[in-house]
Amino acid sequence: MAKFIILANLLFILQFAASSCVPSQANYEPLEYHAQRNEAFVRLYAAPIPYVPFAIHCWYVIKQTDDPHFHRWELWQSPGGPHGHVRLNLMEPTGDVGAGGTYIIAELSGPQAEKVAAFIQEASPEYPYRHEYTAFPGPNSNTYIQWVLDRTGWDVDLAWRAIGHSFTVDEE
């Protein structure tokens, strides 16, 4: 019984610490604002994972310059579609993954976003671990996110909650 109480307290502390790690959302415009603009746009989202509230799942939402529509790219735990675990538009751009609390980590617009959006769209179908998923230590959804960041030079530091982001991607 004592072990259960210690574990429950530890999970409560982790959840409390994680909830204080959400970055301010005050400087971000709604997606509708960016849909009206004729420029490329990339936003990196995160949301807590069900049953593991201190961990987060991250994904990209992109819009090309000549396209008013947003497309969600992520790596999902179950494969489906032509790219294995890499999924396109599995859910709505801002849809959470079951535990609520979707938030923005970072975004780019204009010429910087063009490069990143093009990479996501063109390289994601060939992501080296598109046919593998291991919750811990990876490769998982956050490994894919870090892979994109590393290959595009987008300087975003993923939080410790993005479990799997430090998994090394071997490119053969």
URJODA-V41966 format. One record per helix or strand of 2 or more residues. SS is the DSSP state (A for helix, B for strand). FROM is the first residue (numbers start at 1). TO is the last residue. If there is no record, write none. Layout:
ss->SS from->FROM to->TO
ss->SS from->FROM to->TO
This chain:
ss->A from->2 to->19
ss->A from->31 to->35
ss->B from->41 to->49
ss->B from->52 to->63
ss->B from->71 to->75
ss->B from->86 to->88
ss->B from->103 to->109
ss->A from->111 to->126
ss->A from->141 to->152
